[in-house]
Amino acid sequence: MKGAHRSTGQHSIRHAVATELAKSLNLRSLMDVMGWRVPAMALRHMHGNEDATRSALEMLGQTKGATPPPASAKQILRPIMDIIMT
């Protein structure tokens, strides 16, 4: 069946590429490159970066050298996405 069922290999490769791109692209750019219309698809491939989270919190003055709890992009962006999608 053409297009209806992708092989696991193709899906794994697409997921790996999207995950790598998500490390350097913002949400909108990732959606454009991967051809997604809804942010939820991009959020599946965006994973938290503890160093970036710590740096952002320190920049905001929230913490001085403390280790932040691990946060995924979904946890951070979910409240924002809920507002946008309603």
N, C-alpha and C positions, 0 to 999 in steps of 0.2 A: 504494500500500500504506500503509494508515494505521498509524502508529506504528513499523512495521518499519524504515523508512528515513527518517530526518529529512533535510531539505534542508541543504545546507552552510550556508546563511544562518542557520537556526535553531541549528545546532550552534555556529557562530561567536559568535552573540549569547549563548548560554548560557555558553560558555567565557569570553567577555569579562566577563559579569556575575559569574561565579564568581571570576575573577581579581581583579576590583575588590573584591569582598566579602572575599576572602582577605587583603587588605591591612589590614583592620580587625577581622576576626573571628578568634577562636581556632579551633583545629581542630574541636572538638566543635560549636561554634555554626555553623561553615560546613557541616559535615555535616548538621546539623538543617535549616538553611535550604534547602539544595540537595536534600535528600531522599536523601542517600547513607548507606549502612549501613557501608561500610568506609573506613578512613582513606586508603587508597591513592587513592581517587577525589579526595579533597580535596587530597592532596599534589600531584597533577598541576597544580593551579591555584595553589599557593603558591610564590612565587618569593622568592629571597633579597633582602634589603634591606641593602646595604652599610653604611649609616649606623646602622641598628639593630644589626647585628652588631658594628660597632666600639664602639658605646655599651655593649653587653652585655659585651664583652671588657674594656673599660676598667673597668666597674663591678666585674667579677670580679678586677681587678688583673692580668689576663693581658698587657696591653699598655698602653703609655702613648703614644698618638698614632700608633702604627704602623698602616699600612693592612693590614687582614686580607685574606686571599685570599677571592675571591668564593665564597660558599657558598649553595647552594640549600636550601630547606626539606627537600628529599629527602635531601640529604647529611647534614644535621644530624639529621633525625628517623629515618633509615633504621635505625640500630642500635637505637633505641628500639622502632620498629615491629617489627623482627625478633624482639625479646624478647616483645613483647605478642602477636604472632601465633603464637608457638610454644608 
